[in-house]
Amino acid sequence: QRLKTESSQSTADLVLGFDQYDLEAAQSVVGWKKVEIEKSAFFENLKPFMKQTKMIPYDWGLLSFVVRKSELGSLPKKLDDFLAAGFQDKIALQDPRTSSPGLQFFLMLVASRGEEAAFEFLKKLNKHIHFYSTSWSMAYGLFTKKQVLTTYSYVTSPVYHLVEEKNSDVIALDLEEGHPMQVEFAGIPESCKNCDLAEKFMQLILSKDGQKIIMEKNYMFPVINGVKEGTVFNSIPSYKIFDNSNIPTQAERERLLKRWSSVRRNEN
């Protein structure tokens, strides 16, 4: 949003935090420098997101519903299981218009079921939603305060509870539909003033030491090999990845989100 405001007058030397759904908008606002990096060390599942060379991924995560296993008799195995009566008013989701995890869930639903079936499911699921939050942190706060049974978060979220709280009760569900990837990118604007330093910083965050810091402080997966080995992150089970590398255009997302808003207001 700040880049949009400042446009060509931007004072940024480096920008971090775009995900794959922000790239089209970001590249239309300002020009970006091409960054030369060694791609051979990157995880294979990131390669579809690296077709362009100006935005570089620096971490990634998989998303799923997070629960406390002690509160559930049986664990949901697919999304339809959340339509059960026990989840009524017990789910916190993020608004896809303002939250990237919320958008990831919404677009995965449309891509996996088709638009009409996805919206029929949402109409049923809305009856079970305790709250649509504007951000991930707000929804996760409802979960940690035990006001809901589940929220949409990252499969690395249980690691946070294990490391920071010594709590092994929180788990991320492995669902039949699979789990969308959120990839976070960094870029250097063409208008940078300290361009050499920005490139050095980019190389730092892509080094093994830099990746380890990001992994352990941001609780996201590293983008290169040889970082999570020997850490608690290596104990995270494998999850089925839902292929969301085919990015809908910004105009298509806006159309879908407008329809989501109507369904949210019970207009159709």
C-alpha positions in Angstrom: 0.0 0.0 0.0 2.9 2.4 0.7 4.4 1.6 -2.7 1.1 2.5 -4.3 1.1 5.8 -2.4 4.7 6.7 -3.1 4.9 5.1 -6.6 8.1 6.4 -8.4 9.0 8.5 -5.4 9.5 5.5 -3.2 12.4 5.6 -0.8 12.6 1.9 -0.3 15.8 0.0 -1.1 14.3 -3.4 -0.5 10.7 -4.7 0.0 9.8 -7.9 1.8 6.5 -9.6 2.4 4.7 -9.9 -1.0 3.1 -13.3 -1.5 2.4 -14.7 -4.9 -1.0 -13.0 -5.2 0.6 -9.6 -4.7 3.2 -9.9 -7.5 0.9 -8.6 -10.4 -0.1 -5.5 -8.4 3.5 -4.9 -7.2 5.0 -5.1 -10.6 2.4 -2.7 -12.0 3.2 0.0 -9.4 7.0 0.4 -9.6 9.9 -1.1 -11.6 12.0 -3.8 -10.1 15.7 -4.7 -10.5 16.7 -8.1 -11.8 18.5 -10.0 -9.1 21.1 -12.6 -9.9 20.9 -15.6 -7.5 21.9 -19.2 -7.6 18.6 -21.2 -7.9 19.9 -24.7 -7.7 19.7 -24.8 -3.9 16.0 -23.8 -3.8 13.4 -26.4 -3.0 11.8 -28.0 -6.1 8.3 -27.1 -5.1 9.2 -23.4 -5.3 10.4 -23.5 -8.9 6.9 -22.8 -10.4 6.9 -19.6 -8.5 10.3 -18.5 -9.8 9.6 -18.1 -13.5 10.2 -14.4 -13.2 13.6 -13.2 -11.9 12.8 -9.9 -10.2 11.0 -11.1 -7.1 12.8 -13.7 -5.0 11.2 -16.1 -2.5 12.7 -16.0 1.0 10.3 -18.2 2.9 7.1 -20.2 2.4 4.4 -22.0 4.3 1.6 -24.5 3.9 -1.8 -23.6 5.3 -4.3 -25.8 7.1 -6.9 -25.7 9.9 -5.2 -25.8 13.3 -6.9 -27.5 16.3 -6.2 -28.6 19.9 -6.5 -32.4 19.6 -7.6 -32.7 23.3 -10.8 -30.8 22.4 -11.9 -33.1 19.5 -13.1 -36.7 19.7 -12.1 -37.3 16.0 -10.0 -35.2 13.8 -11.5 -33.7 10.5 -10.1 -35.4 7.4 -11.7 -33.2 4.8 -13.3 -29.8 4.5 -16.8 -31.1 4.6 -16.2 -32.4 8.1 -16.3 -28.8 9.3 -19.9 -28.7 8.5 -20.7 -31.0 11.4 -22.8 -29.6 14.2 -19.9 -29.6 16.7 -18.2 -26.8 14.7 -21.2 -24.4 14.7 -20.0 -21.0 15.8 -16.5 -22.5 16.5 -14.5 -21.6 13.4 -12.4 -18.4 13.0 -11.6 -17.6 9.4 -9.9 -14.6 7.8 -11.5 -12.2 5.3 -10.0 -12.9 1.9 -10.2 -9.3 1.0 -7.8 -8.2 3.7 -5.9 -11.3 4.8 -3.5 -13.5 2.7 -4.4 -16.8 4.6 -8.1 -16.0 4.0 -7.4 -15.4 0.3 -5.3 -18.6 0.1 -8.2 -20.7 1.6 -10.8 -19.0 -0.7 -8.9 -19.4 -3.9 -8.0 -23.0 -3.1 -11.7 -23.8 -2.5 -12.6 -22.2 -5.9 -9.8 -24.0 -7.7 -10.4 -27.4 -6.2 -14.2 -27.5 -6.4 -15.1 -25.1 -9.2 -16.7 -21.8 -8.6 -20.3 -22.8 -8.2 -19.6 -25.8 -5.8 -17.2 -23.6 -3.9 -19.8 -20.9 -3.2 -22.4 -23.5 -2.2 -19.9 -24.9 0.3 -19.2 -21.4 1.6 -22.9 -20.8 2.2 -23.0 -23.8 4.4 -19.8 -23.1 6.1 -20.8 -19.5 6.9 -23.3 -20.8 9.4 -20.4 -22.3 11.4 -18.1 -19.2 11.3 -17.7 -17.5 14.6 -16.0 -14.5 13.1 -14.3 -13.4 9.8 -11.3 -11.4 10.9 -9.4 -8.8 8.9 -6.1 -10.4 9.8 -4.4 -13.8 10.6 -3.4 -12.5 14.1 -6.9 -11.6 15.0 -8.3 -15.0 14.0 -5.4 -16.8 15.7 -6.0 -14.8 18.9 -9.6 -16.2 19.0 -8.1 -19.7 18.8 -5.4 -19.2 21.5 -8.1 -17.7 23.8 -10.2 -20.8 23.2 -13.1 -18.9 21.8 -13.1 -21.2 18.8 -12.1 -24.8 18.1 -10.2 -24.1 15.0 -8.7 -21.4 12.7 -6.9 -21.3 9.4 -3.2 -21.0 9.9 0.2 -22.6 9.0 1.3 -26.2 9.5 4.3 -24.6 11.3 2.0 -23.0 13.9 2.2 -26.1 16.2 6.0 -25.6 16.2 5.5 -22.2 17.8 3.4 -23.7 20.6 5.9 -26.5 21.1 9.0 -24.3 21.2 7.6 -21.2 23.0 5.0 -22.9 25.3 6.2 -26.6 25.5 2.6 -27.4 24.3 2.2 -30.4 22.0 -1.6 -30.3 22.0 -1.9 -28.0 19.0 -1.7 -29.7 15.6 -2.3 -28.8 12.0 -4.7 -31.1 10.2 -3.7 -33.1 7.2 -6.7 -32.7 4.9 -7.7 -34.8 1.8 -8.0 -31.6 -0.4 -4.4 -30.7 0.2 -2.8 -27.5 1.5 -2.1 -24.3 -0.5 1.4 -22.8 -0.4 2.0 -19.2 0.5 5.3 -18.0 -0.8 6.8 -14.7 0.4 9.0 -12.6 -1.9 11.5 -9.8 -1.6 12.3 -7.3 -4.3 14.6 -4.4 -5.0 12.9 -1.3 -6.6 14.6 0.2 -9.6 14.5 3.5 -7.7 16.7 2.2 -4.9 19.3 4.6 -3.5 21.5 1.9 -1.7 21.2 -0.7 -4.4 24.4 -2.5 -3.6 23.5 -2.8 0.1 20.0 -4.1 -0.9 21.6 -6.8 -3.0 24.0 -7.8 -0.2 21.0 -8.0 2.2 19.1 -10.1 -0.3 22.1 -12.5 -0.4 22.2 -12.5 3.4 18.5 -13.6 3.8 19.1 -16.3 1.2 22.2 -17.7 3.0 21.9 -20.7 5.3 22.4 -18.5 8.3 19.9 -15.9 7.2 17.3 -18.6 6.3 17.7 -20.2 9.7 17.0 -16.9 11.4 13.9 -16.3 9.3 12.7 -19.9 9.9 13.1 -19.8 13.7 11.8 -16.2 14.2 9.0 -16.2 11.5 8.0 -19.8 11.9 8.0 -20.4 8.2 9.9 -22.9 6.0 13.2 -22.0 4.4 13.5 -21.8 0.7 16.8 -23.6 0.4 18.0 -27.0 1.3 20.2 -27.8 4.3 18.6 -25.4 6.8 15.9 -27.2 8.7 17.9 -30.4 9.2 18.7 -31.0 12.8 15.9 -28.7 14.0 12.4 -29.2 15.2 11.1 -28.0 11.8 12.5 -31.2 10.3 10.0 -33.2 12.5 6.9 -31.6 10.8 5.1 -34.4 8.9 4.7 -34.2 5.1 1.4 -32.6 4.0 -0.3 -33.0 0.6 0.5 -29.8 -1.3 -2.4 -28.3 -3.3 -1.0 -26.8 -6.5 -1.8 -23.1 -6.5 1.0 -22.0 -8.8 -1.6 -21.0 -11.5 -2.4 -17.5 -10.3 -5.7 -15.9 -11.2 -5.4 -12.4 -12.6 -6.1 -9.5 -10.3 -9.3 -8.7 -12.2 -10.5 -12.3 -11.8 -9.8 -12.2 -8.0 -11.7 -9.0 -7.7 -14.7 -10.5 -9.4 -14.6 -13.6 -7.1 -14.1 -11.4 -4.0 -17.1 -9.3 -4.9 -19.2 -12.4 -5.2 -17.8 -13.6 -1.8 -18.9 -10.3 -0.3 -22.4 -10.9 -1.5 -22.5 -14.4 -0.1 -21.1 -13.1 3.2 -24.0 -10.7 3.4 -26.5 -13.4 2.5 -27.4 -11.7 -0.7 -27.4 -14.9 -2.8 
